[in-house]
C-alpha cells in the first residue's frame, strides 16, 4: 500500500450508518478518503457514493466555495465577486441590524437541516439565532415532523429507539417504510443480512432490501394504517397479544377493538393489495417475537402520515415488545438518549422574544411577503433543490428586497440566489462529535486536512457574526475545544481527546433495553393508544385504519425516495456521480406502461398542475399498478429544463405537524 493512514474520523452525513473513515496520504502528499477497517459499521468500506464524492468534489478546490462572495449579477444568475471575511461579516451585520430596527428581528429567517449532522456545526448556529431573536423555518417539516408528532402522542417520545445490538436477541425484524439499501447501505449489507431474525419489509417498492427479506409486503401507498390494523386482527385471533402488558402499561385498548375486529385478512387485502396469506404470515412472525420494528422516515411523508405512524406503532405495545431483549421500535435515536444536553448546545435561554416558525410547505408564501421576511439565511440546506413548489420558490428567492445569505461548501442552486455567500468547511476540516441516529454510539469527527481556501466551520462563522452584531454573551464565543470536552463528559468520557483515541464508542458497553422501567413520557405515564392530547389538537383519539383514495382516471401516485447515488441533494455536482446518475428516470409497472402505449427507454412527460418535467421511462414490476417512482433530489441547474422531481410537489401538508406529504403527489405520465 502506498498510502499511509494519517487520521481516522467519522462521516457526519444524514444517513443511518455514521461510517468510520480513514484518511490516508500518498507519498506525493495527496489525500485519499477510505473506509476505516477497524470500524464496526463500515468495516473498511465507504458507501460507493460517499467514497466518490469525498475523494472528488469535497477535495476539489475548483468545485468548492473558497472565499466569501458578493452578488454582482441578477439574483439566480450565480454571478459573484470575491470579498474578504471582514467585509462580508460587516455587510451582513449592518443589514441585520437595520432589519431588526425597522421590522423586528422576527423578520430575519433562517432555514437549515442535515447538510452536516455533527453536533457543533449542526447546533451551535442556533445560539446566534436565539440571541438575535430570529425566526426559523421548521427544519423537520421538510422531512419527518409528522412521525415525531405521532410517536409523541403514543409514547411521549420519538427519539428513544431500540439499541440495534438487540438484533442478536430478536426473532423478527420488521422494517416498515425504510429502504436501507439506499439510505443505510451498511445496515442493508451487514445488520439485516447477518441477523438470524426473520426480516419482514413493508414497502410499496421492491427495492434491494425488500428483495432479500424473508417476507415483503407491498401495500399501495396510503394504505399502511389499514395494513397495521389487519396485522392487529391476526395478532388478536392468534392470541399473540400480551394482555398483561396491555392492562398494566397502556391506555385505550378497548377503543381499538371495533376497528381491529373489522380488519380481517380479506378486508385488509382489499384495502391494501397485500395478499391475505402474507398478512397472516407477517403477523405470526412478528407476534411470536421478540421483535424489532424499524419505522422509516419515508413512511410518514404521506397525506395521513401521522395517523399511519400511530397505527403502525401500536404493534410493539400490543405484543409487549418493550423492556426485554430483542424488542422495541426505532424511528431515530437522539442525542438525549445518550445524555447529550440539547439546550446546552443551542442555548434557547438567550432568546428574548417569542420564537416564530413556519413550515417548509409555506416557505414560498413567507418569502413573497416583504412585511414578514426581510432577510433569509440558508445553511446546511439546499432549498432550491429539496423544497416543494420549486419554480415558485426560485421566483420568491429572486425578490429584490430580500437580503439572502447562503452558507455552503458548494455553489448550489440556492447559493445562486444569495446576496452574500459564505464558504463553509467540510467535515474533513474540523473536529466535532457525531451521534448516529441509529446506533447508540458516540464518534469523533477529526480534522484530516486544512480548510480549502478561506472556508470556515459553521460555528466560527456565527462567532464572527455575533461579534459584529455587538453581542457579548459568553455562550456565543465558547470555543470548540470547550464544547467538545463538555459533550464528552456528558456521555461519560474524560475528554474529547479520549474519544479521538477511541474513534467510536458505544454509549453503554452492553446492549440496553428500550423503556426499561416501562415509564413513558405521556400525561398518563403509559402508552396512549387513545390520546387525549391528540384529541385536544383536533385528531381522532385513536389511530384509524384509513386508506387514501386511489388516484382517479389516468393519474398515478408518485413516490420520490432516496437515490442510491445521492445523499439528499448532496453529491450531484461531483462529475463521477453525475455520470452514474445519467438523465432523470421514472419507473412504471408494465401494465401502466402498456395502458399508456409507452415503452421502456421512451422520453415521457411527468406532470401535474404544479409543473411538468421530462424523464426517461423505466418499466418493471417493482412498484404496484398505479404508482410512478422517481428518485429525489438532483440540482435543478444541472438538469436540462432546470426542474427536478421536487418541482412536481405542490407542498401539500401531512395530517400532523404541517410536515411534508411528498409521497402523496399525483401525476400524469405521457409520451412526449
Secondary structure, DSSP 8 states (H G I E B T S, - for coil): ---EEEEEEE--SSSS---EEEEEE-TTS-EEEEE-TT-TTTTT---HHHHHHHHTGGG-TTTB--S-EEE-SSTTS--EEE--HHHHHHHHHHHHHHHHHHT-GGGEEEEE-SS--BHHHHHTHHHHHHHHT-EEE-GGGGTTHHHHHHHHHHHS-SS----GGGGGG-SEEEEES--HHHH-HHIIIIIHHH-SSEEEEE-SB--HHHHHSSEEE---TT-HHHHHHHHHHHHHHTT-S-HHHHHHHEE-HHHHHHHHHH--HHHHHHHH---HHHHHHHHHHHHHS-EEEEE-GGGG-STTHHHHHHHHTHHHHHTT-SSSTT-EEES---GGGGT--HHHHH-GGG--S---EE-GGGHHHHHH-TTT-SEEEEES--HHHHSSSHHHHHHHHT-TT-EEEEEESB--TTGGG-SEEEEB--GGGS-EEE--SSSSEEEEE---S--STT-B-HHHHHHHHHHHTT---GGGG--HHHHHHHHHHHTT-S-HHHHHHHSEEESSSS---TTTT---SSTTSSEESS-HHHHHTTS-SS----------TT-EEEE----TT-BTTBSTTSHHHHHHH-S-EEEE-HHHHHHTT--TT-EEEEE-SS-EEEEEEEE-TTB-TTEEE------GGGSTTS--GGGG----B-SSTT-B-GGGEEEEEEE-
